[in-house]
Amino acid sequence: MENWGRMADGREVHLFTLVNAAGMEVEISDYGATIVRLTAPDRRGRFADVVLGFDKLADYIAQVPSPYFGAVVGRVGNRIAKASFTLDGKTYSLAKNDGPNSLHGGLRGFDRVLWEAEESGAGIPSLRLRHLSADGEEGYPGNLDVTVVYSLAADNSLVIDYRAVADRPTPINLTNHSYFNLEGEGSGDILGHIALIDADRYTPVDETLIPTGELRTVSGGPFDFGRPRPIGERIDAKDEQLLRAGGYDHNWVLTGADGTLRRAARIVSPAGGRVLEVWTTEPGVQFYTGNFLPKSGDPKPIMGKGGKSYTRRTGFCLETQHFPDSPNRPEFPPVTLRPGMTYASTTVFRFGTE
């Protein structure tokens, strides 16, 4: 553990490093429960940092709006239509931070709070983070006690276990918002990466990127990654859904039973041979191709680690989740956590080579 700066109120922020026997390293901050750095080997055994982020805490705090690099987002990740929802007959209003909608927990979501952190010295290197989200925080009802545990296994898998309990009914949908570039952060776009997504349906969206409620087949269209395809092969197709999001920023409906750990996606970087497999117990995954990062030449660039410029489509996200706007969609898998229940979710980022 090392000191990594201070919050505006003087509280210290820390950086924790997990290392496995294979030499893989993950750096995690208690600010936002954020993955700051993650190294993985290529086919020649050369390690590179494969997640976008910043060198300094101040840069994470200063980014408004936030790109959510590496953070845990919540209380409800993804978008909620018109920044409101009704639960048990009562309507709750949230901050509008994405056009007319609420995104990733609001103005001060879980990505912008200081979590309590505790390292584990036994068995698999791990870090446990806890946040007590107070009743009314960002407009959500009930006190919510959340824990996130990062564990770095010997097989180069980063396991994320989420748990939460609440004293009142409340929606919850947690995910990690890391942007990956398997050639190394800052090395260019990710359009040549080869993607496979284990889903035969996705949730199309309206003009504000809120699901319409339809579960549409991916068969034959630009959303079909049932067999491996380059991310960039059809990303600029004249397709209404792609035009609305500027590329991919959609939820895929995963095959297999909800609650069982199964593969959601497999991404390969042909040049270096790094492979990322994502496994999850969640029913969906948001595949996002960094479309809203600044374009090259933008007067307000995002300067990342080592002064590298992070531009549009230089990272991809695989946000395991329940579907966007689920609090307003009773036909979607439910996201309501009630007293006496335990929210439990697991996601695995497994790295390899080919």
TAQUIFEN-V635478 format. One record per helix or strand of 3 or more residues. SS is the DSSP state (H for helix, E for strand). FROM is the first residue (numbers start at 1). TO is the last residue. If there is no record, write none. Layout:
SS:FROM:TO / SS:FROM:TO
//
This chain:
E:2:6 / E:12:19 / E:25:29 / E:34:41 / E:47:49 / H:57:62 / H:81:83 / E:84:87 / E:90:93 / E:101:103 / H:110:112 / E:116:120 / E:125:133 / H:137:139 / E:144:152 / E:157:166 / E:194:197 / E:199:203 / H:231:233 / H:240:245 / E:249:254 / E:262:268 / E:274:280 / E:284:288 / H:305:307 / E:316:321 / H:326:328 / E:343:353
//
